[in-house]
Amino acid sequence: MVTLNKRGQAAGAAVFLAVVAGLLIGFIILIPPAERAELLGEDIDVIDNSDSSSSDDEIEEAVPEANLLTVSPGRIDYLSQKEIEHPLPVVNIYTKTESKILAQKNVAYAKNGAFSNEQGVFKFNVPDLDNTQDFLLNFKVNEIKGDLTVDLNGESVYKSAVTSGESLTVSFPENLIQEENELIFSASSIGVAFWATNEVNLEGLKVVADVTSVEAQSSKNIFLVSEVEKKNLEKVVLRFQPECQYTEVGKLEILINGKEIYSAVPDCELAMIPIEFSSDMVFQGENEIIFRTNSGTYILSHVTIESELKELEYPTYYFDVSYEQYEDVMSEKRRIRLEMEFVDVVVSKYGEVVFNGHTKHFDTKEVDYVIDLSDDLVQGTNALKVKPKKTLDMREIKIDLVK
């Protein structure tokens, strides 16, 4: 009986020891690798180096140990071309001068006697005084006794003897012409022959002048300039090919947003005329260009406004890495994480990150994007530049040392 009890106790002790050993093994397996290595007396560096690579998810979720750089870039522009062209339609401007009848009157009668005096009155208006010239009065003398006097706005413009059946033309000095005018026809005085009466009977009276039509003497066009273009403007050139008759045209005037950039008679035989003007005359958004002439006809083709843009300089951000930090990254104890945070989650954001001369591409619709820069790190000063392939709005750039 004693022997059986001793055997039972030994079996129980063996089971107990097995349970304890199992628990110890499970504990060692479940504790973190660094603590397990310290408990077993193993080299911690060797344990860490056995997992030398980090996925994007791992580095994104890693806890920062030190912030090396934090900046807020804001808007970073992108220009896909060095020059931007704004083509305009063909410009056809001209003035047309025609002889027009301003007013007419069938008859005018005047007499001058001892007991009666009568004058003929003929009124006429000039609608466009600035563009009307070479005023003439045409009429036919039906009957005449004595001399004829013609006054314009109170000033004598004609006084002479005429004969019946004669057709006359009287020119008016332009300085006497007003918008509203009055012609007075009078017969000459009878003198001492008080019993006589001088008479004038005129017919077919017409006031004629050369009127220049100015409706087509100017042409207005609109061109649009984006925010990026305006911000990076270096030089603006207007180019066009003129078609005209040099001896028949007046000055060609060109205005940008109300400011004159050209006023001359161009060489009508030139293939292309370039006119450079200040970029300060150009506005962001809508811009107005006007072509006009005071006489003749111009046809301007291949009209283009060319914007020459500055070379974009993307900002470079610098940060320093100590010897200890560099060694930690090289031994893969630590990683260098770049996190870019954007302002929207709608449009695609893509471009390049240049880190110490090495290029990494990004393309995302997310509000933030993470890149591992560990492989290209250098001890001392490091340089980062973001070069977008479209204009980006970036809220923040952070570079952290993570574990």
Secondary structure, DSSP 8 states (H G I E B T S, - for coil): -HHHHHHHHHHHHHHHHHHHHHHHHHHHHHS-HHHHHHHHT--HHHHHHTS----HHHHHHS-EEEEEEEE--EEE---S-SEEEEE---EEEE-EEEEEEEEEEEEEEEEEESS-EE-EEEEEE-S-GGGEEEEEEEEEEEEEESEEEEEETTEEEEEEE--TT-EEEEE--GGG--SEEEEEEEE---TT-TT-EEEEEEEEEEEEEEEEE-TTSEEEEEEEE-HHHHHTEEEEEEEEEEE--GGG---EEEEETTEEEEEE---TT-S-EEEEE-GGG--SEEEEEEEEESSSEEEEEEEEEEEEE------EEEEEE-HHHHHHHHTTSSEEEEEEEES-SSS-EEEEEEETTEEEEEEE-SSEEEEE-GGG--SEEEEEEEEESS-EEEEEEEEEEE-
